[in-house]
């Protein structure tokens, strides 16, 4: 049976109902909700028209849906983090971002080159698969802001904090490496573009993103919590739509100024959180964003599963399977393990943090964003990225419950 346009409303309603029930149904099992949504998407693909399900056919829709999902997730992650940003307090995060992430990109790109990929294509694959996901990693992230007069806003779970803060920043920091791959494919030799890329795409645009996030986050924090006029004091009015307004506004401003909007949104959320840490309004904001994030996540996972039914993985080769397996099972765990040497993490915590580099919606966005410059390789790239995302969702989704329980038991025993 093929579903027409009107029937899609029925599908959407059933999908939302599934989204409300599935996480509760799977809570008692060692299976994460994203696995269920991917499976439901595969089944959905059997019933709907497959001609428009491929991200290759609809790159614009894929890019913007993934973009919006990431933006909402980044705002939610930033609002959930209690720990004030700082070099020492965020030591684990900086190691993951500044050591593990570039090493991971280099390792995937190097493996791809050895398996016969063109250098620019290999680098693009490494950059696309580099960011860990703020969308699909909710089971290993901090659960929400601590508020109230008696709350102590400081995470005591270093693993959850590390994975949350890493996912919040590395989606934006993957952009320079994606641009490097595009420049390699379109501008030729490294000497023609390396200096411009380093000065502008790596440094300049990142700085703009940070400054926009700090400035707008500070301004809206003053407005929400301490505006002279109660009319503008949105925290007193309990208007959670501020979170969405700030998400879209900050992102738009950063993009207009040619900065990295993903970085700006996350920094703005951290800055707003720091404006008044104990106010219950943060819970309202986070709850609103979390519900919107869930809806968007369900949609994109259903579409990804449907695209698999429509043949997304058909061009997958041995090289693609090998690269996906290497990244999820070897490259990410080893690079992160080495990067975390000398941090406060215990041995078990260090291994779990290194292993849970979940790939997901960020990879879908970056490939949709940059894939048009890699025309002949694009079907293979989508098949490889799709396989890697599914592998990551399944492996991490099955492992998350027992491993996090193990850490909780060990932490309680040591207390």
N, C-alpha and C positions, 0 to 999 in steps of 0.2 A: 504494500500500500504506500502511495506517495501522498504526503501532506501538502495541501495548498496553503496560500497565504493566510486565510482565515484559520486554518487548522494550527498554524504556528502559535496562535494565542492559547490554544489548548495545551500545546507542548510547553509553552512558557509557564502556564499555570501549574502543570504537573511537575515541571522542573523545580519551581519554587517550593512546592509541597515536598518534593523529594529532598530539597536542601534543608527544610526544617526538620525532617524526620531522620534522614540518613546519619548525621553525626551522633544523634542519640542512640540510634540502633547499633552503630558500630563501636560505641564507647566501651562496651564490655569485651570486645575482641581486639586482638593485636593488628587491627587494620584501620588505617586512617581514612577519613572521609574523602580526600582527593582520589584515592584509589576507586572508591565507589562511584564518584562522579565521572571519572574516566571510563569505567566500565559501562555506566549508563549512557555516556556519549557514544560509545561503540555500538550499543544496541539502538540508540536513536538514529544513528547513521543508516541503519537497515531500513528505516521507515520513511526518511525524508529524501527530497531531491538532492542528489549528490553533486550536481553540476556547479554549485556555488559554495561547497564546503571547504575547498582547498585554500589554504593561505596564499598559494601562488596565484590563484584566480582572483582572490579578494585581498590583496596586500594592504590596501588602505584601511579597510574595515578591521583587519587583524591588527594592524599597527595601532590604531586609535583605541580599540577595545583593550588591548594589552597595556597601552600607555595609561589609560584612565584607571585601570585596575591597579597598576603599580603606584600611581600617584596617591590613590586613596589608601593603599596599604602603607605607603611611606608616612603619610600623616598619622595613621593609627599607630605605627611603630614608634614614631617620635613622641607622641603623646603618652605612650605606655611606659617609656623609660623614666625611672625615677632618678637615676644617678646623674649628677651634674657632670657636664663634659669637662675633661681635663686630660693632660698628657699622662699622668700617673694613673688616675682612676680608670682610664680607658686603654691601659697598656695592652691588654689582650686584643682589643679591637684594632689598634694601630698595627700590631704584628700581623694580624690576618689581612689587613688592607694593604700595607706597604711591603710585606714580604711574601705572604702566601698567594695573594691574588696575582701579582706580576709573575711569580714563579709558575703558577698554574697556567697562565696564558702562554708563557714561553714553552712549557712542557707539552701542552696540547698542540701548539703550533709546530714545535719541533717534531713531534710524533707524526703529525699530519704531513709534514714535508717529507719525512722518511718513508711514508706510505704512498708517496707519489703526488701529493697535492701541490699546486702552484703556491709560492710563498705567500702571496696576498690572500689566497683562499684559506690557507692553513692559519694565518694570523687572524682572519675574520672568525673562523671557527673557534679559536682559542678565546677571542674577546667576547663572542656571543655566549659562550658557555661559562665564562668566568664568574659573573655575578651570582651569588647565592640569593635565594628568593625570599622577599619579605611577605609574599602572598601565600605560598604553600607551606611555610615553615611555622605555622601558628602553634603546632604541638610542641615545638622546642623553643618558643619565645616567652618572654615575660608576659604575664597575663593581663596587665592593665595598671593604670596609675594608682599609687597609694595616696589617699587624700584623707582629710579630716584633721582635727587639732592634735590627735594623739598619734597620727601616722608618722613613721620614720621613713622618709623617701630615699631608700638606698637598697638596691637589690642585693640579696645575700646568695643568690644562685648565679655563680660566675659563668656557668655554661650557658644558661638561658640568656644572660645579659650579653655575652660575647656573640652568640649567634644572632640575637636581635639587632644589636648595634652594627654588626658587620653587614647584615642584610639591608639595613637602613642607608648605609653609605655606598656600598660597592655597586649598586645599580647605576648611580650617577658616575662613579669613577671608572666604569667600563667604557664610557663614551670615548675618551681619547684613543683607546686602543682600537675601537671600531673605526674611528676616523683614520687611524694609521693604516688599517687594512684597506679602506676605501681609497686612500691616497696611493697606496701601493698598486692598486688595480687600475687607477685612472691617471696618475701623474708620473708613473714610471719610477726611475731610479731614486733611491733613498736620499741622495744628495740634493734633489730638486725640491724637497718639501720638509726635510727633517727639522731644520731650525724653526721654520714657521709652526710646524706641528708642536714642537716642544714649548715654544714661547707662548703660543696662543691656545691651541687645543688642549694641551696638558695643564699649563699653569694659568693662563689668563682667564679662560672660561670657567675653570674651577673656582678661582678667586671671586669672580662675579657672582657665581651661584651661592657661595658662602655669604658674601656681603648682602645680597638680596634677602637671603633667608634670615640673617641676623637683623637687618633693618626692619623688614616687614613684621617679623615675629615680635620684635621689641615694641613696635608701634601698636600692633593689635593687642599685645599683652597689656600695655598701658590703657588702651581703650576699653578692653574687656573688664579689667579689674580695678582700675583707679581713675577712670575718666571723671572730670569735675562734674559733668552733668549725668544724672542717672539715666537719661534717655539713651546715652551711648554706652552705658556700662552693661555690656551684653551678658556678663557673668551673673548679674543680679536678675536679669530677665530669663536666664537659662535658655538661651537660644543656641542649640547645638549646630545649627546650620552654619555658624561661624567657621566650623572646621572645614566644611566643603568650600565655603567662600574663600577661605585662606588658601586652601589647596590649589584651587583653580587660579586665583589671583596671583599668588606667588609664582606658580609655574609659568603663567603667561608673562609676567613681568620679567622673570629671568630669561625666558626664551626671546622676548623682544630685545633684551639687552645682550643677547648672544651668549648668555651664561648657561650653565647646566641646571635645568629646572628640577631634575630629580634631587640633586644636592640641595638646592634652595628649599624645596618643600620639607625635606627631613630636618634641615637646620632650623627652619621656621617653627616646626612643631616642637623641637627641643627648646627653642627660645621662648615660645609661648608657655611651655610647661614650667620653665624656670621663673616666669613672671610672678607666679603665686602658687607655690607647690602644694599647699594644703587645701585649696579651694575645691569643693565638690564638683564644680563646673567641669573640671577635667574629666571626671567620670562620664558626664553627659556627652561631652565631645567625643570621647573614645568610644562610648557605646553606639553613638550615631554612626561614626565612621566604620566601626566594626561590622554593623549590620549591612551597610552599603558594600563594604569589601566582600562580605560573604556572598551577596547576590552576584556581584561581578565575577567573583572567582568561580561560582557554580557555572555561570554562563560560559566562561572561557574554557573550562575543563570539559563541559559537554561538547563544545565546538571542536576542541582538540580530539576528543574521542570519536566524534563524527567524521572528522577529517581522516582519521586512521582508517575507518571503514571505507571511506571514499578513495583510498589508495595512497595516502601520504607516505607510507613506508615502502611503497613499491620500489623506488630507486635505491633502497638501502643496499650497501655493499659490505664486503668483509671489512674494508677499511673503516667504514662508518660504525659498524658494530664494535670493532676493536677500539676505536677512539672513545666511544661512549663507555665501554667497560673500563678502559684505562682511567678515564676521568673520574668516574664514580667510585671505583674500587681501589685505585692505586694513587693517581696523581693528586687529587684533592686531599685524601687522608695523609699522604706523606709530606706534601708541601706544607700543609697546615701544622702537622706534628712538629716539623723542624722549626717553623716560624714561632711556635708557642714555647720553645725552650726558654727556661728562665722566667716564666710567668708564674703567678700564684696558683695556677691550676695543678691539681694532683694528677697522678698518672692516668687514672680512669677518666677523669674529667677532660684531660687533654686529648685522649683518644676519641671520646664522644664528640667533643667540639670539632676536632679535625675531620671526623667522619661525616658529620651532618652538614655538608655543604649542598643543600638541596637546590637543584636546578629546576626552573619552571617558567613563569610568565615573563620574566626579564629576558630570557633567551629568545622567546617567541617575539617579543617586541623588537629586539635589536636586529634579528634576522629580517623581519618585515621592514624595518627602517632602512637597512643597508643592502638588502639582497638584490635590488634592481641593478646594481653595478657588477653583479656576478652571474649574469644571465645563464650561461651554459651549465654552470655548476649549481644553480639554484635548486632544482629538484633534489639533487643529492644532498645539498646542505639542509633542506627542510626535512628530508628523511632521517638524516643523522641527528639533527637537533631534536626532532620528534621522538626518535628512539631513546635518546639520552634523557630527555625529560620524563618519558614514561618509565624508564629504568630507575631514575632517581626517585620518582614518586612511589614506585612499588617497593624498592629496597628500603628507602628511608621510612616509608609509611608502615611497613611491617616491623621494622626494628625500633621505631621511636618509643613505643609503649614499654617494652621490657627494659630497654637501656635507661630510659629516664627513671623508671621505677627503681632500677638497680642503684642509680646515683642517689636517689632520695633515701633509700634504705641505708646506704653507706653514710650519707650525711647525717641522718638521724642517729645512727649508731655512734658516730664520732662526737656528737654534741654532748 
